[in-house]
């Protein structure tokens, strides 16, 4: 029983105090022996005291054909979920992380554990205030469907809206199906995976001098993504980083902070500094101006595009889509979005929130055929999970089976 509890907790005993602080509750549901379709809420448990520029063209074409076959496995294996548990976890960051909307010193995540009585699957979601989400709202959303019988990933798409709650549960179901089948998740999804991919590393928003200092500690990494704030210091920030990391590829992310005049003034100089991608310059509700502006640098939709349903609106405004599982509501919809976006002519950036390796592992499946990868969330943490996803000099390896999928 103790071993099962450790498995459900999702954190193996290890040295160096690697376990996160936890608080929250867990839904524990079991199928009634008299009614195979009915579920009953047993208990609420409280946890305390736990202290290259682009991919090879051929690879992209093959990958897109494989992604277009995602529907072959949308329903998944037939697994009977008899237990769903949820909890909050808090993971301290190495340094304060700042963007144009504010700063944080910790990552607060929701972990979902599902079981069929023999195997266990896990998923992680990161609630964002930007999308009117909180730990409490995500826990409540998941709790609202624990009584559903015959829960599978296809049905989940209709039961919950896109967001952190659906993401955590969808990824947990993928993990459970992989464990039950003895296959890796990418085999089940029928998509290719390469041994390693290059990821960008994020330089937090700060003064030019402090961003240069942060860059100096990471100057040998192949790709740097700079957070910008929409003020008069943006160009100085980019130039300071470029002087420190002369060989690095540069991406910039405004997080909706720019005005059209700021865009016109700064973009030509960014082009001269070798910036190759601009992410979400304008607020999502006011990005129609992109249809009238020049795009000497490709522009990427983040806050403006969550799911496949958003693609018609962002066409003619953006060249690239940032696919994040916490926006799509899980890997199932993310596979659909990647496929449809590719067919529509968009390029892809696979992104993440500030998170642990458990959230990165399913997103890693999408990275093999993307033009840009920004899966550096765990690198911002003071510590990560046991069986953490491998990072080496800006490259991400394949997640261990023990971690996910």
Buried (B, 14 or more C-beta within 10 A) or exposed (E): EEEEEEBBBBBEEEEEEBBBBBBBBBBBBBBEEEEEEEBEEEEEBEBEEBEEEEBEEEBBEBBBBBBBEBEEBBEBBEBBBBBBBBBBBBBEBEEEBBBBEEEEEBBBBBBBBBBBEEBBBBBBBBBBEEBEBBBEBBBEBBBEBBBBEEBBBEBBBEBBEBBBBBBBBBBBBBBBBBBBBEBBBBBBBBBBBEEBBBBBBBBBBBEBEBBBBBBEEBBEBBBBBBBBBBEEBBBBBBBBBBEBBEEBBBBBBBBBBBBBEBBEBBBEEBEEBBBBBBBBBBBBEEBEEBEEBEEEBBBBBBBBBBBBEBBEBBEEBBBBBBBBBBBBBBBBBBBBBBBBBBEEEBBBBBBBBBBBBBBBBBBBBBBBBBBBBBBBBBBBBBBBBBBBBEBEEBBBEBBBBEBBB
